[in-house]
Amino acid sequence: MSLRIKEVLKEKGYTIQSLSEVMGVNRVSLTNSINGNPTVETLEKIASTIGVDISELFISDGIMGIIRAKGITYEINSIEDLKKILAEIESVK
């Protein structure tokens, strides 16, 4: 999965500069993190600051979600995930 942080920032009316100011972090460090491999903690802070779910910061292959079936929560990020989860759900009696 790829990140779409810059696109979401633009949609929400933020620049990296304004986001860094609100988050209280150095703009260059935030830019390097966004362009590199941000930690989950950084992604959570960004999502919280701009008011989105962390999943919105990612590009999926067309499917993303969470299913709760038979008391188990499953995360779906691809068609393959969905196929595996369906097979598992069907096998649980």
Rosetta silent file (secondary structure, phi, psi, omega in degrees, C-alpha in Angstrom):
SEQUENCE: MSLRIKEVLKEKGYTIQSLSEVMGVNRVSLTNSINGNPTVETLEKIASTIGVDISELFISDGIMGIIRAKGITYEINSIEDLKKILAEIESVK
SCORE:     score description
SCORE:     0.000 S_00000001
   1 L     0.000  143.063  178.928    0.000    0.000    0.000 S_00000001
   2 E  -105.810  160.599  178.430    1.159    3.503   -0.772 S_00000001
   3 E   -90.131  149.196  175.430    0.603    6.680    1.187 S_00000001
   4 L  -130.184   39.379 -175.804   -1.599    9.528    0.031 S_00000001
   5 H   -60.697  -47.499 -176.792   -0.827   11.983    2.828 S_00000001
   6 H   -61.480  -39.498  178.934   -0.180   14.981    0.572 S_00000001
   7 H   -64.075  -43.721 -179.991   -3.455   14.440   -1.290 S_00000001
   8 H   -67.219  -39.675  176.940   -5.438   14.217    1.957 S_00000001
   9 H   -57.328  -47.099 -179.636   -3.698   17.312    3.334 S_00000001
  10 H   -61.248  -43.436  178.853   -4.706   19.255    0.230 S_00000001
  11 H   -59.407  -35.020 -176.932   -8.306   17.980    0.507 S_00000001
  12 L   -91.381    0.676  176.819   -8.416   19.175    4.126 S_00000001
  13 L    81.822   22.568  178.634   -6.846   22.575    3.344 S_00000001
  14 L  -105.894  151.325  165.090   -3.469   21.923    4.971 S_00000001
  15 L  -109.436  167.428  176.797    0.038   22.439    3.725 S_00000001
  16 H   -62.918  -35.765  177.934    2.954   20.561    5.226 S_00000001
  17 H   -62.127  -48.838 -178.314    4.008   23.870    6.798 S_00000001
  18 H   -67.320  -36.794  177.260    0.618   24.444    8.435 S_00000001
  19 H   -63.898  -43.779 -179.651    0.417   20.820    9.559 S_00000001
  20 H   -62.521  -37.248  178.552    3.880   20.990   11.101 S_00000001
  21 H   -66.081  -45.038  179.669    2.910   24.140   12.999 S_00000001
  22 H   -64.880  -40.036 -179.296   -0.287   22.574   14.377 S_00000001
  23 H   -76.503  -17.568 -178.843    1.570   19.370   15.295 S_00000001
  24 L    73.834   34.819  178.770    4.431   21.334   16.846 S_00000001
  25 L  -124.115  161.872  178.651    7.110   19.597   14.789 S_00000001
  26 L   -68.174  132.801 -178.059    9.840   20.777   12.451 S_00000001
  27 H   -59.999  -42.861 -178.694    8.601   21.122    8.858 S_00000001
  28 H   -63.838  -42.281  178.521   11.726   19.545    7.359 S_00000001
  29 H   -63.415  -42.236  179.451   11.473   16.539    9.692 S_00000001
  30 H   -65.212  -43.139  177.950    7.781   16.116    8.860 S_00000001
  31 H   -60.136  -46.400  179.340    8.483   16.400    5.123 S_00000001
  32 H   -61.172  -40.061  179.392   11.260   13.807    5.359 S_00000001
  33 H   -65.068  -47.580 -179.612    8.969   11.494    7.289 S_00000001
  34 H   -62.869  -40.272 -178.768    6.089   11.861    4.822 S_00000001
  35 H   -79.343  -16.176 -179.102    8.382   11.345    1.835 S_00000001
  36 L  -102.692 -116.284 -176.748   10.160    8.429    3.487 S_00000001
  37 L  -131.698   83.499 -175.874    8.708    5.818    5.764 S_00000001
  38 L   -65.212  147.988  177.398    6.671    7.472    8.535 S_00000001
  39 L   -73.609  162.736  176.391    6.120    5.579   11.754 S_00000001
  40 H   -60.299  -38.928  178.212    2.655    4.477   12.799 S_00000001
  41 H   -58.961  -44.374  178.587    2.867    7.060   15.583 S_00000001
  42 H   -64.411  -44.098  178.626    3.500    9.832   13.034 S_00000001
  43 H   -61.534  -40.785  177.940    0.655    8.619   10.822 S_00000001
  44 H   -63.353  -40.963  178.846   -1.682    8.536   13.833 S_00000001
  45 H   -65.157  -42.766  178.933   -0.691   12.102   14.785 S_00000001
  46 H   -62.039  -50.350 -178.503   -1.236   13.344   11.229 S_00000001
  47 H   -58.740  -45.063 -179.536   -4.624   11.631   10.959 S_00000001
  48 H   -63.688  -42.805 -177.944   -5.728   12.945   14.344 S_00000001
  49 H   -63.412  -41.194 -177.183   -4.556   16.473   13.572 S_00000001
  50 H   -94.083   -0.165  173.272   -6.416   16.712   10.259 S_00000001
  51 L    76.132   39.930  176.549   -9.457   14.830   11.512 S_00000001
  52 L  -128.491  162.922  172.300   -9.402   11.685    9.387 S_00000001
  53 L   -74.065  143.544 -177.165   -9.159    7.976   10.036 S_00000001
  54 H   -55.770  -30.157 -179.493   -5.616    6.701    9.572 S_00000001
  55 H   -62.641  -24.942  179.511   -6.838    4.429    6.757 S_00000001
  56 H   -69.141  -14.875 -179.550   -7.539    7.529    4.637 S_00000001
  57 H   -83.110   -1.637 -177.327   -3.786    8.169    4.466 S_00000001
  58 E  -115.488  150.786  171.895   -3.281    5.014    2.388 S_00000001
  59 E   -98.056  128.093  177.592   -3.985    4.069   -1.211 S_00000001
  60 L  -108.608  174.648  178.573   -5.525    0.645   -1.472 S_00000001
  61 L   -86.556   30.072  175.170   -6.078   -1.562   -4.477 S_00000001
  62 L   106.728   -6.571 -179.884   -9.735   -0.616   -4.487 S_00000001
  63 L  -143.334  135.668  178.285  -10.925   -2.302   -1.329 S_00000001
  64 L  -157.560  136.018  177.371  -10.378   -1.478    2.311 S_00000001
  65 E   173.763 -176.652  178.754  -12.418   -2.218    5.356 S_00000001
  66 E  -131.510  135.173  177.767  -13.082   -4.129    8.500 S_00000001
  67 E  -122.247  137.248  172.697  -15.463   -7.041    8.883 S_00000001
  68 E  -116.389  118.381 -178.573  -16.653   -8.514   12.139 S_00000001
  69 E  -140.216  132.492  177.402  -18.015  -12.030   11.763 S_00000001
  70 L    53.089   38.939  176.221  -18.625  -14.725   14.341 S_00000001
  71 L    80.181    6.007 -179.169  -16.912  -12.638   17.037 S_00000001
  72 E  -118.281  136.790  177.285  -13.720  -12.061   15.052 S_00000001
  73 E   -99.336  128.743 -179.788  -12.615   -8.742   13.535 S_00000001
  74 E  -118.892  138.799  175.455  -10.887   -8.922   10.161 S_00000001
  75 E  -102.726  132.770 -178.300   -9.060   -6.118    8.344 S_00000001
  76 E  -115.384  125.872  177.699   -9.314   -6.070    4.556 S_00000001
  77 L  -127.090   -0.706 -179.685   -6.749   -4.301    2.381 S_00000001
  78 L  -160.210  168.864  175.381   -6.983   -6.271   -0.838 S_00000001
  79 H   -62.999  -39.112  179.046   -9.113   -8.685   -2.816 S_00000001
  80 H   -62.020  -41.492  175.457   -6.792  -11.483   -1.648 S_00000001
  81 H   -57.134  -45.704 -178.079   -7.465  -10.529    1.993 S_00000001
  82 H   -61.401  -43.864  179.156  -11.181  -10.709    1.304 S_00000001
  83 H   -61.140  -45.493 -179.987  -10.888  -14.158   -0.309 S_00000001
  84 H   -63.618  -42.788 -179.221   -8.865  -15.511    2.644 S_00000001
  85 H   -65.464  -42.667  177.765  -11.251  -14.030    5.175 S_00000001
  86 H   -60.662  -42.643  178.521  -14.301  -15.449    3.389 S_00000001
  87 H   -62.622  -42.223  179.545  -12.696  -18.887    3.342 S_00000001
  88 H   -65.773  -43.494  179.552  -11.897  -18.621    7.047 S_00000001
  89 H   -61.637  -42.892  179.831  -15.406  -17.430    7.924 S_00000001
  90 H   -64.991  -30.419 -177.809  -16.915  -20.287    5.946 S_00000001
  91 H   -81.196  -19.257  179.555  -14.687  -22.819    7.732 S_00000001
  92 L   -83.017  123.527 -179.034  -15.657  -21.625   11.235 S_00000001
  93 L   -98.430    0.000    0.000  -18.762  -23.405   12.448 S_00000001
